[in-house]
């Protein structure tokens, strides 16, 4: 499985209905199942981002379809980062010339 980190900020709509944010998080987890995306963690944060998620997906296509579907709900703007663990990074470094 491929790992991702998603950084999210509430939209105007999302902050107006912030009291529903934990309910929306549950719905996002359930939506992920439909795309083969497992939402591992959801954290509400202080600082530059309102929410940080860690996820696993079969591939970039599944993650992109999921991310677009979540974004279309209108509650958050996201930035998705592909994450590599130490073994994956070592393999990448091994391909360097």
C-alpha positions as CSV (number, residue, x, y, z in Angstrom):
1,X,0.0,0.0,0.0
2,X,1.1,3.5,-0.7
3,X,1.1,6.0,2.1
4,X,-0.1,9.6,2.0
5,X,-0.3,12.6,4.3
6,X,-3.1,15.1,3.7
7,X,-2.9,18.6,5.0
8,X,-6.3,20.3,5.2
9,X,-7.8,23.7,6.0
10,X,-11.5,24.4,6.6
11,X,-13.3,26.3,3.8
12,X,-15.8,29.0,4.8
13,X,-18.5,26.3,4.7
14,X,-16.4,24.0,6.8
15,X,-15.7,26.5,9.5
16,X,-19.4,27.5,9.7
17,X,-20.3,23.9,10.4
18,X,-17.2,23.1,12.4
19,X,-19.4,21.5,15.1
20,X,-20.0,18.6,12.7
21,X,-16.2,18.0,12.0
22,X,-16.0,14.8,13.9
23,X,-19.1,13.4,12.2
24,X,-17.6,14.4,8.8
25,X,-14.4,12.6,9.8
26,X,-16.4,9.4,10.3
27,X,-18.0,9.9,6.9
28,X,-14.6,10.4,5.3
29,X,-13.4,7.1,6.7
30,X,-16.4,5.4,5.3
31,X,-16.0,7.1,1.9
32,X,-12.4,5.9,1.8
33,X,-13.5,2.3,1.9
34,X,-15.4,2.8,-1.4
35,X,-12.1,3.9,-3.0
36,X,-9.8,1.3,-1.4
37,X,-8.3,4.1,0.8
38,X,-7.7,3.4,4.5
39,X,-7.8,6.5,6.6
40,X,-5.3,5.6,9.3
41,X,-5.3,8.8,11.4
42,X,-7.1,12.1,11.6
43,X,-5.7,14.9,13.8
44,X,-7.1,18.4,14.4
45,X,-4.2,20.7,14.7
46,X,-3.0,24.2,15.6
47,X,-0.9,26.2,13.2
48,X,-1.0,26.4,9.4
49,X,-3.3,23.5,8.9
50,X,-6.6,22.7,10.6
51,X,-6.6,18.9,10.0
52,X,-3.8,16.4,9.2
53,X,-4.6,12.9,7.9
54,X,-2.5,9.8,7.3
55,X,-3.8,7.4,4.7
56,X,-3.0,4.3,2.7
57,X,-4.2,3.6,-0.8
58,X,-3.7,1.0,-3.5
59,X,-2.3,3.6,-5.9
60,X,-2.3,7.3,-6.9
61,X,-5.4,6.9,-9.0
62,X,-7.5,5.6,-6.0
63,X,-6.1,8.4,-3.8
64,X,-6.8,11.1,-6.3
65,X,-10.4,9.9,-6.9
66,X,-10.9,9.8,-3.1
67,X,-9.3,13.3,-2.6
68,X,-11.4,14.9,-5.3
69,X,-14.6,13.3,-3.9
70,X,-13.8,14.7,-0.4
71,X,-12.9,18.1,-1.8
72,X,-16.2,18.2,-3.8
73,X,-18.1,18.1,-0.5
74,X,-16.9,21.7,0.1
75,X,-15.7,21.6,3.7
76,X,-11.9,21.5,3.3
77,X,-9.1,22.4,0.9
78,X,-6.4,19.8,0.8
79,X,-2.8,19.3,-0.1
80,X,-1.8,15.7,-0.6
81,X,1.8,14.4,0.0
82,X,3.1,11.1,-1.1
83,X,5.0,9.6,1.9
84,X,7.9,7.1,1.8
85,X,9.1,5.0,4.7
86,X,12.8,4.3,5.4
87,X,12.9,1.1,3.3
88,X,11.3,2.9,0.3
89,X,13.6,5.8,0.7
90,X,16.6,3.5,0.8
91,X,15.5,1.9,-2.5
92,X,15.2,5.3,-4.0
93,X,18.6,6.3,-2.8
94,X,20.0,3.0,-4.2
95,X,18.9,4.1,-7.7
96,X,20.8,7.4,-7.5
97,X,23.9,7.8,-9.8
